[in-house]
Amino acid sequence: MTMINFLKGHPTRTIIPVKEIANAYSKVLLDSDYLSYDSDPNNQHPLAYGTDPGNLDVRTTISNWVNDKYQIQSTSADLINLTAGASYGVANILASTTTPQLTKKAFVVTPTYFLINSVFVDAGLGDDLIAINETSSSEYDIDLEKLESELQKFGKTGVDTILKDPRGERKIYQFVMYLVPTFSNPGGMTYSLKTREKLLQLARKYDMLLISDDVYEFLNYASTTTIPPPISKINQIDQKTVSNKYGNSISNATFSKIIAPGLRVGWQESATPALVHQLSVTGANKSGGTPSQLSTLVVANLIESGKLDTIILNFKSVYAERAQVLKKSIKKYLPANTQVDGGDGGYFLWIKLPKEIDNHAVIEQLAQKGVVIPSGEGFEVLGSNNKQRWGDHCVRLSISYLTTEEIEQGVKIWGETIVELGNK
Ligand SMILES: Cc1ncc(COP(=O)(O)O)c(C=O)c1O
């Protein structure tokens, strides 16, 4: 039986840059003895315990690369904390900046990156989740009216809670919000500058930390799309004009999508050194140092040799072609009023099918034929008040794993199945 799986959100094995990664490990491990690092408090040997935020040299390389990419010179090494990827990054942020007692609500954009729900549960915030809808056809890209009314309902203005322990001061936010503002997973949307700026204003007013999973920023493969800067960059620039010490945003970024997920390297960028320092001294970092010490030096090597930019170009050309084939196939094989969001960057397209189609039955029948189409049901924010019934009409499709032939074949079978089952 054909197996065509539109769920898998990782790259096809054949497009992962295995040789470049192997060469970079070899260079890092064999081409230098890093003797000067032995007496350097800011940098450690690749096989030693790392410093809390990660090697200063690596953070400097990443911050220069990021500034270069956005053509905005606002990032510096002291605004970066290295991580073991975006997933670990969110867990680290919640462990550091929230407590179930002091943090009132956690807002999560819906449809959401489904695996994030459990990270909030682990942090003790599972009962405090409130879904905020993406709104593709209004003034703002998410429902900021609802967000503001919930902030007013549950919060106070002028709150600034600082706890103290032997590691120093610890800022706890009254609210946190999780979002994927660029090529969102699963919604396929990119939020405007206006939405980002308004979010930051609300965050400042109500003592809220914006946690942006900025994981697809560099996979912009449609030359027509311009992406606004990450919220943390907007925050870095205007943080100078306000008196708040910690800022209100973190860009939680990763090399999983632009090198390989198995590397487990990411970086967190905030608007203030105070917040970055706080993120870097969570208990596990204090005990074991930065979580991916060796691999962070490999990433720095790939940046410095220029290889990373070539790797990204290759990913973008592969994904651009796959997204095109997917969009064309949807037009060719699915009902005419099928709505498609995304396909200009990142991994995911969000598809809304006409109401007459029994989405659940079609998906079930497709699974019998070996075609996996993930129902929108899986992209709900946890909690019974948060359900949007995404499963009734929506699905998420990934272009990171399937070849163009598999994509066309899968959509063809999908279209045939819709016809076979008829309307509700
Ligand atoms: C929005 C989002 N965040 C996080 C991740 C996981 O990233 P990492 O491998 O860096 O943990 C993904 C992967 O699909 C994602 O789409």
The ligand as an SDF file (V2000), in Angstrom:
LIG
                    3D

 16 16  0  0  0  0  0  0  0  0999 V2000
    6.2770   26.1540   15.9920 C   0  0  0  0  0  0  0  0  0  0  0  0
    7.2860   25.1260   16.3070 C   0  0  0  0  0  0  0  0  0  0  0  0
    7.9840   25.1920   17.4470 N   0  0  0  0  0  0  0  0  0  0  0  0
    8.9100   24.2630   17.7640 C   0  0  0  0  0  0  0  0  0  0  0  0
    9.1810   23.2160   16.9330 C   0  0  0  0  0  0  0  0  0  0  0  0
   10.2320   22.2270   17.3390 C   0  0  0  0  0  0  0  0  0  0  0  0
   11.4880   22.8550   17.2200 O   0  0  0  0  0  0  0  0  0  0  0  0
   12.8040   22.2420   17.8680 P   0  0  0  0  0  0  0  0  0  0  0  0
   13.2170   21.0870   17.0310 O   0  0  0  0  0  0  0  0  0  0  0  0
   13.7980   23.3540   17.7770 O   0  0  0  0  0  0  0  0  0  0  0  0
   12.5030   21.8500   19.2560 O   0  0  0  0  0  0  0  0  0  0  0  0
    8.4690   23.0860   15.7380 C   0  0  0  0  0  0  0  0  0  0  0  0
    8.6820   21.9150   14.8540 C   0  0  0  0  0  0  0  0  0  0  0  0
    7.8070   21.4790   14.1310 O   0  0  0  0  0  0  0  0  0  0  0  0
    7.5120   24.0720   15.4100 C   0  0  0  0  0  0  0  0  0  0  0  0
    6.8180   24.0270   14.2750 O   0  0  0  0  0  0  0  0  0  0  0  0
  1  2  1  0
  2  3  1  0
  2 15  2  0
  3  4  2  0
  4  5  1  0
  5  6  1  0
  5 12  2  0
  6  7  1  0
  7  8  1  0
  8  9  2  0
  8 10  1  0
  8 11  1  0
 12 13  1  0
 12 15  1  0
 13 14  2  0
 15 16  1  0
M  END
$$$$
